[in-house]
Structure formats: structure tokens, C-alpha cells
Amino acid sequence: MNSAHRQTFLSTRWLGPAVVLLLAGCASTGNDVPVNAMPTELKEEGNPFARTDPRVLYYVGAAELSGRREAHQAAADYYAKAAAISDDVKVVERAIQVAVFAKDEALTESGIRRWLELTPEALEPNRLAAILSLKQGDLEGAWDHVVAMLDREPRSPQVWEAITKMISGAENREVAAALFRRLSQERTPPENELIMQQLSDLAVQFGAMALAERYASASIQINPENPASYLWRGRLRTSQNRLEEALGDLAKAVELEPENAQSRQTFAALLAETDRYEEAIAQLEAVEPTPLVLYSQGVYAHSAELPEQADSFYKALSEFDAESPDEKYFLLGQMAETLEKPFEQAVAWYDEVRGGDRLNDARLRSAVVLGTHGELARARTILRLLQNGNEQSATRAYLAEAGLLRELDQPEQALDVYTRALGLLPQNTDLLFARSLLAEDLDRLDLAEADLRRVLEARPGDANALNALGYTLADRTDRYEEALELISEAYQQMPNQAAIADSMGWVHYKLGNLDEALKYLTRALELEFDSEIVAHLGEVLWVMGREQEAQDMWQKGLDQVPESQIILDTRDRLSGQ
């Protein structure tokens, strides 16, 4: 037993002198208390333990002695006996500690229940009981204990922090999500900036982006001078494709803390996403040059069709004296790809990466570049090596290999890659999701559905999986009611996700609810321009008898993406063009 473990059982500061005597003299290991086991001084007038049940002292002493002998289960058993008959909360606390140390869940639970019997309104036993209920999947039990905590101190930041940490750390994510939703609906948190931030973060964990933003806004209202709060809300709004509002938040973050490089880089990235490339470059001029800053400026200049400026940033990056050359070489490879330099140049930069966090990234990108330039065999050799690494590295390599094969119009071989990968990593949800999409393309709807249901088993309530399965059922089967239920659950979590709004529109179209379909598809197109959304919206307009509007919609889509196959196919199918 190491010293830390030994200390667990030698802590006697609250047990008192009588128990210390027992540690030295009690050697019985039976379940009954010997008559002569208690020291005679306990009977003396004025002794602090004179009124203590001698059985408690015996069990505690036997437990501590068992602990010294590394008999952890025996120690837990003795303490459980002591806790069952003692009214001393400290004895019960100790019983729980030892039961946890012995990894005895049943005794841990009984200790918590005993603590609640003694002090039903106390915070700590209710917190522990709520954790236990979450672990057991008991939503109502967890909620009862959370209510007990909040009824005692409803506006205490410490209590709210304990609750958010408990929910965040729960292993049963489905029950934790339900508990969080109930907490958000039925209780009002204190006006505390930190608590609002924690609740916002917790909402993101459960995909409740609108709720996350609401808490973020409350945090800003409490302290409007905290740049980090604007940065966080800006990221939330970006994830919901509300880019102009997000830009306002990020501009405010930069205004409040102009020297913060992270805020400026985030602001610059969003400016670039809204095609304001020169403004993005200007934001980064105020930041100390780093490989990432130079890379970003080069990419923005390329997107702004400023080739000379892009090349100047490329040259500056190649000459930059970086503390981490591996990061620099990786970014040079990325920039060579973006600036459409000869592919051998990108591969050469990636080959310069010798170690560090970027090594596998560089090998992966090198394989993709080679594969897309006619050197598939060489690419697959690199990817096979990466597939022998850890699960994260292997997953990315399998996805890349299958992606290359799909791009080269070899979907059956790509499916074989996914199947081989899942033979080794059967619970990997990224691989399951990817195979389901390919299986649908190959008209393997049974496999597509099975894979998505396995994803949902592993990640209950996952909005993307719910949407993918619901859309597949709506588009490729006649199980429209089931599809609507799945998509509605996804939409409730992510109402500002264009793909999910599109699915809502499409399933309502399949159900014949044309007005509802039009509403959701119009909303989807407002959130994001996408050829498939344009095709769907045009089809609904056509079926509603608004044929000219449908033609205008398809033409609008073709003006932006002239070779969009889904728009062309939809228009030709309906109008006979």
C-alpha cells in the first residue's frame, strides 16, 4: 500500500482518543461486539464518549484496523455497521469515504441514504445522492435532490456551480440532458456572471444552442465589460449561422481588449467567412506575426484574389524563424495547397514535419495530396501506416482513404474500407456515420439505417444523427411520420441549422403539408445558400402552383452554381426541360 492510500486509513483526527486505543488493542474480526472489547475509561464521568454506543466505537476501531491491514472491504463493512447505528454525521461521512475507496457501490449508496436520514436538507448528501441517481438513470430521483439543494439555498452561486459540475460530469448523458432541461425550465439561476457562463457551456454540451446564447447574453448583461463573454457569444452565433450578429460581438470583444490576439484572429476568421478578406487581413496587422497569422493572411489574400500579396505572405512564412518549425512547415504545406502551388511543393513541406502534434496531420495531408494527383498507391501506403496508430489517428486515416476512393469513383472499395475499419473499431461513431452516408448513396438503406441507429445508441439525442436518419427515411422511404419525429427532435436542439431546417421542410412536403414545407425551406435558405435547399424550395413552389417562382428559384441557384446536378435534375423532372 502506498503512503497516500495508507493515509486514507490512518486519519483519526476526528475519532478521538477512545478509538485510537481501539486501533491499538482491538483485534477481533467477528461480526458481533465482544462484551470486553470496550475500554473501561469510557464509563468514567465526563468522558466525551461516555454516551456513544459502544458498538459504534468497536466497529469504527475494527474498520480503521482493517484499513491498516489493507483489508479494504472489511473496513467498508465495519464502517457500514457503524453508520447504520450512529447519529454522528462524521461517522457516516467516513463510512462513505471508505466504501468509495473499497469500490463498493452498494455500501456507498447505503451510506449516502443514511446521511440523508440524519440531515435530509444538507447540501452534500443531496449532491452525492443526485450523482448516484444520475448514474442509475433515475431522473426523478436526481431532480428531487437538486430541488432539495436549491430549496435550501436557491440563489447560492456555490450550489449552482455544484449542480452544473455534477450534470457536466455525469456519465449518463441522456438523463443528464433531461435534468439540465428541467433545471433550465423550472429554476432561475442567480445573477452571477460565472454561473451564467457555466450554464451556457453546459447548454452547448447538450446541443441547446439557443439556450446557450440566452445564458451568454445574461452573462453580458451582468458584466458588459468582459470581452471573453462577447467572444463566447460570437462563437455561439457563428455556429447558428447568424454571422452579422456574431461579427458585432467579436468587434466588441476586440474593442474591449484590443491587444488580445485570440479575439482578433477569431474576428478576422469570421470577416473572411463573410468575404470581407481585406478587413480580415487588416485585423491581423495589429497582431504580432506568428506562423498561424502569416498563414491566415496569405489564405485571405488568395481568397481576395490578391496573388502578389498572397505570395508575399507565403514567402514571409517560409523565412519566419519559428520556435516550432514543425508547425511552420505544416502551415506551409497547407498554404501551398491553397495557393495551388505544384503539388510536389506541398508534399515536400509536409515531409519536413519531423515530430510533434502536427506529424500525423502532415502525413495525412501528404497522402491526400498524392492521392488526388494520381499517386493513389503511394497515398494508401501512408494511410495504412497511420491506421496502425491510436484510434483518433486511425479513424482519420480510414476516413481519408475512403474519401479518396469515393472521389475517384470507387464507392464499393470505399465501403470496404469503412467495413474493414469498423471490424477493428466497431463502436466508432465517426466511421459509422460516414459509412451510413455512403451506404445510402449505394442504395443500401438497410445498412445506412442500422449504422445511424448504432450512432444514436452511442450518442443518444445527437442532432446530426437524428437529422440524417430522419431525412433518409423521408427521402427514401414512406415512413414519413417516423421521419418527422426524428427531425423534429433534431430541430428542437438546433433550429438555426440550415440542413435540419431543410429536412423539416422536406418531410412536411412528403406529408403534404405544403405551407409548413414552404416555411421551413424558406428559413433554411435564409440560413445558408445550398443547391439542395434551392432544389427543394423550387419543387414545393412548383407543386403549390407557383411555377414561375419555382423557375426563378432554380435559376437563382444555377446562377451561383451553374452545374448543380440536383437543381438541374429537379427542374427537368418537373418542368420537362
C-alpha positions in Angstrom: 0.0 0.0 0.0 1.5 3.4 -0.9 1.7 6.3 1.5 -1.3 8.1 0.1 -3.5 5.1 0.5 -2.2 4.4 4.0 -3.0 7.9 5.0 -6.6 7.3 4.0 -7.0 4.8 6.8 -4.7 6.4 9.4 -6.6 9.7 9.6 -8.0 9.7 13.1 -8.2 13.4 13.9 -12.0 13.3 14.5 -12.2 9.9 16.0 -10.9 10.8 19.5 -8.7 9.0 22.0 -11.0 6.1 22.7 -10.9 5.0 19.0 -7.2 5.4 18.9 -7.0 3.0 21.8 -9.2 0.6 19.9 -6.8 0.8 16.9 -4.0 -0.4 19.1 -5.9 -3.1 21.0 -8.9 -4.4 19.1 -8.0 -7.5 17.1 -11.4 -9.1 16.7 -12.7 -9.7 13.2 -16.1 -11.1 14.1 -19.4 -9.5 13.4 -20.5 -9.3 17.0 -19.1 -6.9 19.5 -17.3 -8.7 22.4 -18.5 -7.7 25.8 -15.0 -7.0 27.0 -13.9 -5.1 23.8 -14.6 -1.6 25.2 -12.0 0.3 27.3 -13.1 0.7 30.9 -12.4 4.5 30.8 -15.5 5.0 28.7 -17.6 4.5 31.8 -15.9 7.3 33.7 -17.8 10.5 34.4 -17.2 13.4 32.0 -15.7 11.3 29.2 -16.8 12.7 25.8 -17.5 9.2 24.5 -19.5 8.1 27.6 -22.8 8.4 25.7 -21.5 6.9 22.5 -22.9 3.5 21.6 -20.0 1.2 22.4 -20.9 -0.8 19.2 -20.1 2.2 17.1 -16.7 2.6 18.7 -16.0 -1.0 18.2 -17.0 -1.0 14.5 -15.0 2.2 13.8 -12.0 0.8 15.5 -12.2 -2.5 13.7 -12.7 -0.6 10.4 -9.6 1.5 10.9 -7.6 -1.5 12.0 -8.8 -3.4 8.9 -7.7 -0.4 6.8 -4.2 -0.5 8.3 -4.1 -4.2 7.3 -5.2 -3.3 3.7 -8.4 -5.2 4.2 -10.5 -2.5 2.5 -13.7 -4.4 2.1 -13.7 -5.4 5.7 -13.1 -1.8 6.6 -16.1 -0.7 4.5 -18.3 -3.4 6.0 -17.4 -2.3 9.6 -18.0 1.3 8.8 -21.3 0.5 7.2 -22.3 -1.2 10.5 -21.2 1.8 12.5 -23.1 4.2 10.2 -26.3 2.2 10.4 -26.5 2.7 14.2 -24.7 6.1 14.7 -26.3 9.5 14.7 -22.9 11.1 14.2 -22.7 12.5 10.6 -18.9 12.3 10.7 -19.1 8.6 11.2 -21.4 8.3 8.2 -19.1 10.6 6.1 -16.2 8.4 6.9 -18.2 5.3 6.0 -18.9 6.7 2.6 -15.3 7.6 2.1 -14.1 4.1 2.9 -16.9 2.5 0.8 -15.8 4.6 -2.2 -12.1 3.6 -1.5 -13.2 -0.1 -1.5 -15.2 0.5 -4.7 -18.3 -0.9 -3.0 -21.2 0.8 -4.7 -23.9 -0.8 -2.5 -22.3 0.4 0.7 -21.6 3.8 -0.8 -25.3 4.1 -1.6 -26.4 3.0 1.8 -24.0 5.5 3.4 -25.5 8.3 1.4 -29.0 7.2 2.2 -28.1 7.1 5.9 -26.6 10.6 5.7 -29.9 11.9 4.2 -31.8 10.3 7.0 -29.8 12.2 9.5 -29.7 15.6 7.7 -32.3 15.5 4.9 -31.8 19.2 3.9 -28.0 19.2 3.9 -26.3 20.1 0.7 -23.5 17.5 0.4 -25.6 14.3 0.9 -28.2 15.6 -1.6 -25.4 16.3 -4.1 -24.0 12.8 -3.7 -27.4 11.3 -3.9 -28.1 13.3 -7.1 -24.9 12.0 -8.6 -25.9 8.4 -7.6 -29.3 8.9 -9.2 -27.8 10.2 -12.4 -25.6 7.2 -12.6 -28.5 4.9 -12.1 -30.6 6.6 -14.8 -33.1 7.9 -12.2 -34.1 11.3 -13.5 -36.9 11.9 -10.9 -34.5 10.9 -8.0 -31.8 13.2 -9.3 -34.3 16.1 -9.7 -35.6 15.6 -6.1 -32.1 16.0 -4.7 -31.4 19.0 -6.9 -34.6 20.6 -5.6 -33.6 19.9 -2.0 -30.3 21.7 -2.7 -31.9 24.7 -4.3 -34.8 24.9 -1.8 -32.2 25.4 0.9 -30.1 28.0 -0.9 -31.9 28.9 -4.2 -29.6 31.9 -5.1 -26.3 30.5 -3.9 -23.7 30.6 -6.7 -21.8 27.7 -4.9 -24.9 25.5 -5.0 -25.5 26.3 -8.7 -21.8 25.6 -9.5 -22.0 22.3 -7.7 -25.1 21.3 -9.7 -23.6 22.4 -13.1 -20.4 20.4 -12.4 -22.5 17.4 -11.4 -24.5 17.5 -14.6 -21.5 18.1 -16.8 -19.6 15.2 -15.3 -22.5 12.7 -15.5 -21.8 9.5 -17.5 -25.4 9.0 -18.4 -25.7 11.9 -20.9 -29.4 11.3 -21.8 -30.6 11.6 -18.2 -28.1 14.5 -17.6 -29.6 16.3 -20.6 -33.1 15.8 -19.3 -32.1 17.0 -15.9 -30.5 20.1 -17.4 -33.6 20.9 -19.4 -35.8 20.7 -16.4 -33.4 22.8 -14.3 -33.5 25.5 -17.1 -37.2 25.4 -17.3 -38.2 25.3 -13.7 -35.5 27.2 -11.8 -34.0 30.7 -12.1 -30.2 30.9 -11.6 -28.6 33.7 -9.5 -27.5 36.8 -11.3 -23.9 35.7 -11.3 -21.6 36.0 -14.3 -19.7 32.8 -13.7 -22.9 30.7 -13.2 -24.4 32.1 -16.4 -21.2 31.2 -18.3 -21.2 27.7 -16.8 -24.8 27.2 -17.8 -24.1 28.4 -21.3 -21.3 25.9 -21.6 -23.5 23.1 -20.3 -26.2 24.0 -22.8 -23.6 23.7 -25.7 -22.7 20.2 -24.4 -26.3 19.2 -24.9 -26.7 20.9 -28.2 -29.2 23.5 -26.9 -27.6 26.4 -28.8 -30.5 28.9 -28.3 -30.4 28.3 -24.6 -26.6 28.6 -24.5 -26.9 32.0 -26.2 -29.6 33.1 -23.7 -27.3 32.4 -20.8 -24.4 34.0 -22.6 -26.5 37.2 -23.0 -27.4 37.1 -19.4 -23.7 36.9 -18.5 -23.1 40.0 -20.7 -25.9 41.9 -19.1 -24.4 41.2 -15.6 -20.9 42.4 -16.7 -20.9 44.2 -20.1 -17.2 44.9 -19.9 -16.0 41.3 -20.1 -14.5 40.7 -23.6 -14.5 36.9 -23.1 -18.3 36.9 -22.9 -18.7 38.6 -26.2 -16.1 36.3 -27.8 -18.1 33.3 -26.5 -21.5 34.6 -27.7 -19.9 35.5 -31.0 -18.9 31.9 -31.4 -22.3 30.6 -30.4 -24.0 32.9 -33.0 -21.4 31.8 -35.6 -22.4 28.2 -35.0 -26.0 29.2 -35.7 -25.0 31.0 -38.9 -26.1 34.4 -37.5 -22.9 35.9 -38.8 -23.7 39.6 -38.7 -24.7 39.4 -35.0 -21.6 37.4 -34.4 -19.4 40.0 -36.1 -20.9 42.6 -33.7 -20.0 40.5 -30.7 -16.4 39.9 -31.9 -15.9 43.5 -32.8 -17.0 44.4 -29.2 -14.5 41.8 -27.8 -11.7 43.4 -29.8 -12.8 46.9 -28.8 -12.7 45.9 -25.1 -9.3 44.1 -25.3 -7.5 45.3 -28.5 -4.3 43.6 -27.5 -5.9 40.1 -27.3 -4.6 38.2 -30.3 -7.1 35.4 -30.0 -10.0 37.8 -30.3 -8.6 39.4 -33.3 -7.9 36.1 -35.0 -11.4 34.9 -34.4 -12.8 38.2 -35.6 -10.6 38.0 -38.7 -11.7 34.5 -39.5 -15.4 35.5 -39.4 -14.7 38.6 -41.5 -13.1 36.2 -44.1 -16.1 33.9 -43.9 -18.3 36.8 -44.9 -16.0 37.6 -47.8 -14.5 40.7 -46.1 -11.0 39.5 -46.7 -9.1 42.8 -46.7 -10.7 43.7 -43.4 -9.6 40.3 -42.1 -6.0 41.0 -43.2 -6.1 44.4 -41.6 -7.2 42.9 -38.3 -4.2 40.6 -38.3 -1.8 43.5 -39.0 -2.4 44.5 -35.4 -1.2 41.1 -34.1 2.4 40.0 -33.6 3.4 37.8 -36.6 3.3 34.1 -36.0 3.2 31.2 -38.4 -0.6 31.0 -38.0 -1.1 34.7 -38.5 1.1 34.8 -41.7 -0.7 31.7 -43.0 -4.1 33.2 -42.3 -3.2 36.4 -44.1 -1.9 34.5 -47.1 -5.1 32.5 -47.4 -7.3 35.6 -47.0 -5.2 37.4 -49.7 -5.7 34.4 -52.0 -9.4 34.5 -51.4 -9.5 38.2 -52.1 -7.7 37.5 -55.5 -4.6 39.3 -54.4 -2.0 36.9 -55.7 1.1 39.1 -55.2 0.1 39.8 -51.6 -0.6 36.1 -51.0 2.8 35.1 -52.4 4.4 37.7 -50.1 2.8 36.1 -47.0 3.9 32.7 -48.3 7.5 33.9 -48.7 7.4 35.6 -45.2 6.2 32.4 -43.7 8.9 30.3 -45.3 11.5 32.7 -43.9 10.0 33.1 -40.5 12.2 32.0 -37.6 9.7 29.8 -35.8 10.2 28.3 -32.3 8.3 25.3 -33.6 9.5 24.6 -37.2 7.1 21.6 -37.4 4.1 23.9 -37.1 5.6 26.3 -39.7 6.3 23.5 -42.2 2.8 22.1 -41.8 1.2 25.5 -42.4 3.5 26.0 -45.5 2.1 22.7 -46.9 -1.4 24.0 -46.3 -0.7 27.3 -47.9 1.0 25.6 -50.9 -2.2 23.6 -51.4 -4.4 26.7 -51.0 -2.3 28.9 -53.4 -2.3 26.0 -55.9 1.4 25.6 -56.0 2.8 22.4 -57.6 1.6 19.5 -55.5 5.2 18.3 -55.0 5.9 21.5 -53.2 3.1 20.8 -50.7 4.3 17.3 -50.2 7.9 18.5 -49.7 6.8 20.9 -46.9 4.7 18.1 -45.2 7.8 15.8 -45.4 9.7 18.5 -43.4 7.5 17.9 -40.4 9.5 15.6 -38.1 7.5 15.3 -34.9 5.2 17.0 -32.5 1.4 17.3 -32.7 1.5 18.0 -36.4 3.3 14.9 -37.5 0.2 12.7 -38.2 -1.6 15.7 -39.7 1.2 16.2 -42.1 1.3 12.6 -43.2 -2.4 12.6 -43.7 -2.4 15.7 -45.8 0.6 14.4 -47.8 -1.4 11.2 -48.6 -4.5 13.2 -49.6 -2.4 15.4 -51.9 -0.7 12.4 -53.5 -4.0 10.5 -53.9 -5.7 13.4 -55.7 -2.8 13.8 -58.1 -2.7 10.3 -59.4 -0.5 8.6 -56.8 -3.1 6.5 -55.1 -0.9 3.5 -54.3 1.7 5.8 -52.5 -1.1 7.6 -50.7 -2.7 4.3 -49.4 0.7 3.1 -48.2 1.0 6.2 -46.0 -2.6 5.9 -44.8 -2.2 2.2 -43.9 0.7 3.2 -41.6 -1.4 5.8 -39.9 -4.2 3.3 -39.5 -1.9 1.4 -37.1 -1.8 4.3 -34.7 -4.2 5.3 -31.9 -8.0 5.4 -32.5 -8.1 9.1 -33.4 -5.3 8.8 -35.9 -6.6 5.6 -37.4 -10.1 7.0 -37.8 -8.9 10.0 -39.7 -6.8 7.8 -41.9 -9.7 5.4 -42.7 -11.9 8.4 -43.5 -9.3 9.9 -45.7 -8.7 6.6 -47.6 -12.4 6.1 -48.2 -12.8 9.7 -49.2 -10.1 9.4 -51.8 -11.7 6.3 -53.2 -15.1 8.0 -53.4 -13.5 10.9 -55.2 -12.0 8.5 -57.7 -15.4 7.0 -58.3 -14.7 3.7 -56.5 -17.6 3.7 -53.9 -17.6 -0.1 -53.4 -13.9 0.0 -52.4 -14.6 2.9 -50.1 -17.4 0.9 -48.5 -14.9 -2.0 -48.0 -12.5 0.5 -46.2 -15.3 1.5 -43.8 -16.3 -2.1 -43.1 -12.6 -3.1 -42.5 -12.2 -0.1 -40.2 -15.4 -0.9 -38.2 -14.2 -4.5 -37.8 -11.4 -3.1 -35.7 -13.3 -0.1 -34.2 -16.9 -1.3 -34.0 -18.2 1.5 -31.8 -16.6 4.4 -33.7 -19.4 6.8 -34.4 -17.5 8.8 -37.0 -16.9 5.7 -39.1 -20.5 4.6 -38.6 -21.8 7.9 -39.7 -19.6 8.1 -42.7 -20.5 4.5 -43.8 -24.2 5.3 -43.4 -23.9 8.2 -45.9 -22.1 6.1 -48.4 -24.5 3.2 -47.9 -27.4 5.5 -48.7 -25.7 6.6 -51.9 -25.3 3.0 -52.9 -29.0 2.2 -52.1 -28.0 0.1 -49.1 -30.8 1.7 -47.0 -30.8 -1.2 -44.5 -27.1 -0.6 -43.7 -27.5 3.2 -43.7 -30.3 3.0 -41.1 -28.6 0.3 -39.0 -25.4 2.4 -38.8 -27.3 5.6 -37.8 -29.2 3.8 -35.1 -25.9 2.5 -33.8 -24.7 6.1 -33.7 -27.8 7.1 -31.7 -27.3 4.2 -29.3 -23.8 5.5 -28.6 -24.8 9.2 -28.6 -28.5 9.4 -27.6 -30.2 12.6 -28.9 -27.4 13.5 -31.3 -29.0 16.1 -33.5 -26.9 15.4 -36.6 -27.6 11.6 -36.4 -31.3 12.3 -35.8 -31.5 14.5 -38.8 -29.5 12.2 -41.0 -31.8 9.2 -40.2 -34.9 11.3 -40.4 -34.0 12.7 -43.8 -33.1 9.3 -45.1 -36.5 7.9 -44.1 -38.3 10.9 -45.5 -36.4 11.0 -48.8 -36.0 7.3 -49.5 -39.0 5.5 -47.8 -42.6 6.2 -47.0 -42.0 6.2 -43.2 -42.8 9.9 -43.0 -44.3 10.1 -39.5 -41.3 8.4 -38.0 -39.0 10.7 -40.0 -40.9 13.8 -38.8 -40.5 12.7 -35.1 -36.7 12.2 -35.6 -36.2 15.5 -37.5 -38.4 17.5 -35.0 -36.2 16.3 -32.1 -33.1 17.5 -34.0 -34.7 20.8 -34.9 -35.7 21.4 -31.3 -32.0 21.3 -30.5 -30.6 23.2 -33.5 -33.3 25.4 -35.0 -30.7 27.5 -36.8 -29.0 24.7 -38.6 -29.8 25.0 -42.3 -29.6 21.3 -43.0 -32.0 20.5 -40.3 -34.5 23.2 -41.3 -34.3 21.8 -44.9 -35.1 18.3 -43.6 -38.1 19.7 -41.7 -39.3 21.3 -44.9 -38.8 18.2 -46.9 -40.6 15.8 -44.6 -43.6 18.2 -44.4 -43.6 18.3 -48.2 -43.7 14.5 -48.2 -46.6 14.6 -45.8 -48.4 17.0 -48.0 -48.1 19.9 -45.6 -47.1 22.4 -48.2 -47.4 25.6 -46.2 -45.3 24.2 -43.4 -42.8 22.9 -46.0 -42.5 26.3 -47.6 -42.0 28.0 -44.2 -39.1 25.7 -43.2 -37.4 25.7 -46.6 -37.5 29.4 -46.8 -35.9 29.6 -43.4 -33.3 27.1 -44.4 -32.3 29.2 -47.4 -32.1 32.3 -45.2 -29.7 30.4 -43.0 -27.4 29.1 -45.8 -27.4 29.0 -49.6 -27.2 25.4 -50.7 -28.1 23.8 -54.0 -30.2 21.1 -52.4 -32.3 23.6 -50.4 -32.8 25.6 -53.6 -34.0 22.4 -55.4 -36.3 21.5 -52.6 -37.8 25.0 -52.3 -38.4 25.2 -56.0 -40.1 21.8 -56.0 -42.5 22.9 -53.3 -43.3 26.2 -55.1 -44.0 24.2 -58.3 -46.3 21.7 -56.6 -48.2 24.7 -55.0 -48.9 26.0 -58.5 -46.4 28.9 -58.3 -44.4 27.6 -61.3 -42.8 30.9 -62.3 -41.5 31.4 -58.8 -40.1 27.9 -58.9 -38.3 28.6 -62.2 -36.9 31.8 -60.8 -35.7 30.0 -57.7 -33.9 27.3 -59.7 -32.3 29.9 -62.0 -31.1 31.8 -59.0 -29.4 28.7 -57.7 -27.9 27.9 -61.2 -26.6 31.5 -61.4 -24.4 30.7 -58.3 -23.7 27.0 -59.1 -24.2 26.6 -62.9 -23.6 22.8 -62.9 -25.6 21.9 -59.8 -26.9 18.5 -60.7 -29.7 18.4 -58.1 -31.2 21.7 -59.3 -30.9 20.6 -63.0 -32.5 17.2 -62.3 -35.3 18.6 -60.2 -36.1 21.3 -62.8 -36.0 18.8 -65.7 -38.1 16.3 -63.8 -40.9 18.8 -63.0 -40.9 21.1 -66.0 -39.8 18.7 -68.7 -36.9 20.9 -69.8 
